[in-house]
Structure formats: structure tokens, C-alpha cells
């Protein structure tokens, strides 16, 4: 998973206000509920030292996602009286939270993007007889996205309405159009739902490269929800899966580790590799949470397990921060990727390891 979308968070030094809250629209009076949640968070930030200007900036952004229907959340970050990043969460946070700290609390936002699988969803509607001689129309909706973030930020949508009498012929042309759209999105799967006859006609006429990625699904297929097309079915299809790119990195890690190649494992060795800018991809079994702490300086690669270590590097006045905050900053600052890998697939010492860009005699093992 590439973390370039977090770069605005680290363009300026902190302190940062990081806010996560439930902004779902499925309640009877959602605006009132959101206002009450925010008021509690605002009071918490004020107690932590955030000034009124910063709080007003956050208040203007909180709940501004009224166009997003259904259950979801919002992550808002501000610093120096300015909004830095405003992101939608596919699921509400487990609990609303507000933190005012030197580093932004970015890991919960990152984990809501996992597994970040690019896909295409296609819905074909037709209510007539299963024959090309019938009268009526076949409607097709197709949408690309990256699961699960596309739940609340749907991608490019294609809409076509075709006379049923020409469906066999037109679906051939549509298949090539869908193939182009899927290629642009680097779609790993094409999830297809809707009328069985009309879907069969379309799928048989898709280019083979696209047809091999088709996953047929059943169930209701509404298209005007304001959410991701085939959202419930996508959840079933992708739950427990990793993105192909991330899975490839895991396999590379396993292969390199078996022959003593450029990898590290364990928190101490991985932190040492991040100090040297060696990490190409960080592998995590689970987010470190708030318990592990690291010592940090003002730059992304200035992190260590102990204060004396940073002092020995010439870092003045290092301070302790949560490990997850320090790790995310280091990854963004060095252009490294993050791979969330289930422990059942690859158990890592301390729950963390890394693929390295290079290894030399000074590389920790």
C-alpha cells in the first residue's frame, strides 16, 4: 500500500490535531448527533492545548460530508490554524477520538484503506424475456474503485441503456469499453451482478483477459445508493483478501528471508533500517497501537528505541511518541510502502518486518 496520500500531513512540523468521528447519516437526526460528538471532542482538544482558531477550523470541516449517505466516518487533521487533510472512512471509528500531539495520528486512517484492492463492479438490469426478440431495454452500470475506500468515494461510473434487440451486438463493443476502463483502474477483479440472461450475454463477449477476472454475485443490485456499486457483494468477495501487489511483496519477503536476503524482522532491526532509509516496504501483522513508544526527532528518519541512541546521532531534544505515529511518518518521509499481512499468512517477530532496498555490512539483522 502506497502512502503518498498522507504527504500533506507532514509538509509542516506539528503539533497536529487529529480527529476521528462517526458521521453516519443513518440516524434520525444525524446533524444533531454529529454536533454532540464533535462538542465532546472539541472540549478534549481544548484541554490538550489546542487553541480556538484551530478548533474553529476543525469545526468547519467536521460533518461537511453530508453528501455521503449511510454508515461511515470522517478523519480530519489540522495544524497551525489550517486544515491539512480531510478523509472519509468506509466504517465509523470504533470510538470517536481527538488527539493534539507533535505527530498526526494517521494509522487509523491507513488501516481503513486496507486491503486497497482495485476492482470494477458491473450491474446489468433487464426485466423482460430472456431473448433478443423481446422489446425493452438493458441498462448497464459499471464503476471502478479501490476497496474499501470506494465505499464512500466511488470511482468513475459508466452508464449505458441499450435496446434488448441489439444487446448481443452492443455488448461486444461494451466489453471492449469495460476492458479499457478496467485497465486504467488496474482492476484485479470484475464483480458482475444483475439479470442472469443479460449478464451471461455480456460476460461471454468480454475480452478473455477481462473475462478471466469475473466474479458473479447475486442479491439486490440497486444503483442509485450514493455508495459503491454492489457494496454488500464487494464486502463478501474481498473480505479476508490481500491486494495482489501486497501479496507479491509478502512472497518476496518470504523468499528473501529464506536465503538471508535483504530483509529485517522485529521492531529494533526495522527501526534501524528506517533510520538508514533502507525500507522499501514495511510489513505489519497488526498496528502497534498506543503502547509501544519510540523516541523521535524533527525528521522522519530520526526515530529510535531509546533516547541515548538519538542523542548519539546528534538529535537535540528528542521526545517520546507512539510507535505507530513515528512509523507512519518514517514510511511517508522515505517513500516506503506499508503491507498489512495477517499473522496466519506470515507471523513476524514483534509483528513487524521489512523488505529492504539494499543491504550492506551495517544492515541490522
Secondary structure, DSSP 4 states (H G I P E B T S, - for coil): ---GGGGGGGSS---EEEEEEE--S-STTHHHHHHHHHHHHHHHHHHHT--HHHHHHHHHHTT--TTS-SS-EEEEEEETTEEEEEEEESS--SS-EEEEESS---HHHHHTTTT-EEEEEEEEE--S-SSTTS-SEEEEEEEEEEETGGGTS---EEEEEEEGGGHHHHHHHHHHHHHHHHHHHT-SEEEEEE-HHHHHHHHHTS-HHHHTTEEE--S---S-SSS-TTHHHHHHHHTT---HHHHHHHHHHHHHHHTT-SEEESHHHHHHHHHTT-EEEEEESS--TTTSEEEE-SSTT-EESSHHHHHHTT-SS-EEEEHHHHHHHHHHHHT-EEEE--TTT---GGGEEEEES---TT---
